[in-house]
Amino acid sequence: MDDGDGSFMMELQAKQIAQNATRYNASAPCPTCGVIMNPVEFISNRGHCLSCLTQTKAARVKGRMA
């Protein structure tokens, strides 16, 4: 896993994507970044992955504070 090239987190994310894609037939990709989510994640996060949803909310807060 961690071979020292600095991409350990990306490798973990790629592994999770592959596991989700093979585990569920109703998986769906995030429209922003393409990460495959299981059906529960897709419904509970309104169609976006958690990282994209967090970034969107942070941008909205930042815009309102300016």
Phi, psi and omega in degrees: 000286183274100182261010174086008181270001176086006182246032182300316181294322178294324178294321177295319180294319179296322177296317179295321178299314180295320179295317180295321182294327181271340185275324187239138177279334184260026179293152181222146179276151173291132181292340182273309187244346176090006178293133180282129180242151175283167185301324181293316177299317182298315182289316185288334180258015177057040172090359180238152177289165185297321181293320178292321178296319178295316179297320179295315179295322178295321178294322178294317179296316180298320179294326180280338180278341184285000000 
